[in-house]
Amino acid sequence: MLKINPSIKAATVLIGALLISFSYSALLNSIIIGVCLMLLLVSKARITSILKILIPATLAAASLFFAALMHTNGSMAEHASGSLNFGVMSYSISSFYNAVQLALRIYAYAFLGMLFALTTDAEEFIYSLMQQCRLSPKFAYGVLAAYHLLPTIQREYASIRMAYKVKGCRISPLSFKPIFSMLVNTMHWSEHVAMAMESKGFDGSTNRTYSIQMSVRWYDLCFFILFTAMIVILFLFL
């Protein structure tokens, strides 16, 4: 997965996510989850990263599961007064299946996202968008500059909060004072980056050479065809 062209990988994941949005098969979602997990393990993705992403996905899946279980027609009994009685709630097979299907769909989307995010280099993805998808270099390099500024912004935010503490000022976690100072410095950095790019002759033209050359190879097309065909076949027959 690490060698697959990022643009082809993104197109494959987007098509897969679009197809499963029209399916109500829990088995289809389960198979997609299993395939994505297998590809992640083969690609040696970090287990800790997978678990961190699964925590919010599990919360969302659990919320949908219990909401569908309790509010599907025929899945709960009520008092004569109309209030919900959890003690006499009846779980029908159909409501339980609907709840499982919704929960598994959240996991299917989560694993499709992880399949792309945890096996794709950000710089290679931007270069692939420029070379294969004809993305404007001005926009692409702007995104790369912002991406590389993120660690600096985090350090600057921590430094500003520390400066306030040294001065004896109490700053709450939701205070906008350090955020405002951080944004001002970020604007100065972005101006310096823009001037540096212009001084190096960057004009945003597409006729330029690249330090990283991205291409579509035979195994990229094989991955796209096989993965998409698998979902289409399962979608039609399940």
N, C-alpha and C positions, 0 to 999 in steps of 0.2 A: 504493500500500500504506500510505502514511503516514496517509491519511484514512479507512481502513477502521476500523470500530468494533473496539476491542481485544477485547471479549468474543466478537464474531462471529469475529474472526481466531483467537482461542485455540480456540474450538470447532472451527473448520475444520481447524486444525493437529492437534488431538487426534484427530479423526475420521480424518484422513488417516494419522496414525501408527498408529492401531488397525487400519486396513484393510491397510496394507502389512505388518503383522506376521503376517497370515494368507497372504501371497503369497510364492511362491518364484521369482518372475519377475525376472530381472536387467534385462530390458527395462523393466519397470514402474518399478523403482528408478531406472534411468537417465533415464527421462522425467521423473520427479518431481524429480530433481536438476537437470535442465536447466530445467524450468519455474521452480523456486525460484530458481536462479541468475539467470535472466532477470528475474524480479520484483525481486530484490535490486538488480540493476544499474539497472533502471528507477527504483527508489526511491532511487537514489544512495547506497546503503549504502557505507561505507568499505571499500575493498579490504583495508586493513591489518587491520581487525576480522575480516573473513571469513577471512583467512589465519591469524590467531591462533587462531581456533576450529578451523580445519582441521588444525592441527598435532597436537593430541591425537586428533582424529577419524582422522587418517591413521595414527597409531600403533596405535589400536585396530583399524582396518580391516586394516592389515598383519598384526597379530597373528592375527586371525581367518582371514585369507587363507592364511597359511602353516600355521596349525594345521589348517584344513580340507584343505589340499592334501596334508599329510603323513599325516593320520590317517583319511582317508576310505578305506573298504574298496576294495581293488584299486588304491590309489594308491602303494603302496610295496612294495618287496621286502625280505626279511629274510634274515639269515644262517641257517644250519642251527641255530645255537645260540639263535636267537631275538632277537639284538640287531639294532638298526636299522642298515642300511647305506645311507648317504646317496649313495654312489657309484653304486649300482644302482637308485636310486629311480625308479619309472616313474610318469609323470603321465598318467592317463587323462583323456579328454575330460569324463567325468561329474564326476570329482573337481575338475578345474579349473573347471568351470562352478559347482559348489557353492561353491568358494572365492571366485569372483568375486561370486556372489550374496550371500554373507555380507558381503563387504567393501562392496559397493554399498549394502546395507541400512544399514550404519553411516553411510555418507555421506548416504543419504536421510533418516535421522533427524536428522543434523547440519544439513542444509540446511532441513528443516522447522523445526527449532528456531531457526536463524538468521533465517528468514523472519519469525518472530514477534518474536524478541528485538531484532533490528537495525532494525525498522520500527515499534516500539511505544514510546510514552512511558510510563514507569512510573506517573506520576501519573494520566494519562488512563486507564490500565488499572484502577487502583484505583477511580477515580470510575465507570468503566463497570461494574465488579463491583457497586458499591453501587446504581447506578441501574437497570441491566438485570438483574442476577442477585440482587438483594436481599441483598447481603452486609451483615453487621452493621457500622454505622459505627464502633463501638468497636474491632472487629478491624481494619477498613480503615485508620482513622487511626493505630492502633498500628503497623501495617506501614509506613505513610508516615513516621511519626516515626522508626522504626528505620532506614528507608532514608536519610533525610536526616542521621541521626547517623553513618552509615558514614564519610564523609570526616573528620569530627571525631575519630572513634575512631582512624583511621589516623594523623592528625597527633599525637594524644595518645600513641600507641604509639611513634612516632619520637621524640617529645619525651622520653619516659621513658627510652628507650635512650640518648639523648644525655646525659641527666642522670646516668645511671650511669657513662658514659664520663668525664664531667667530674670525677666523684668518684674516678676511678681504679679503678672496679670493672669487671672483665672479665665481660661477659655473652655467653654463647654464643647462637647463633641459635635453639637449642631451649630456652632458659631460660624458666621460668615466672614469674620475678620481674616483668619488665615487663608480662607478660600479666595477672598478678594485680592490679597497680596500675591497669592500664587498665580491667579489669572493675569495680573498685571505683568509679572515676570515672564509668564508664558507668551504673552503678546510680544514682548521684547525679543525673546528667543526666536519666535516665528519670523519676525522681521529680519533678524540676523541671518537666519537660514535662507530666507528669500534673497537677500542681498548676496550671500555667498554663492547661491546657485546661479544668479545672474552674472556675477563676476567670473564664474567658470564657463560662461557661454551657453548656459541652458536657456533655450527659448521655447521649449515645448513642442518642437517639431518631431514628427514621427520618423523622419529619415535620420536615424542615429544608431550607433552600435550599443550593445548591451554587455555588461560584465557577466551576466548569467543568461545563457541561451536556453530557452525552453522549446521543446518540440513535441509533437504528438507521434508516439511510436505504436507499433502493432499491438503491444500488450495493453496500452491505454484503451484502444478501441475494443479489444477483447473484454476488458473489464467492464466497459460501458455496455456492450451488447449483452454479455452474460448476466450481469446484475439486473439490468432493466428487463431482459427477457424472463428472468426468474420471477420478478415481481408481477409482470404482466400475466404469465402462465398461472401463477398462484391466484392472482386477482380474478381470472376468468373461470377457474375450476374449483375455487373454494367458496 
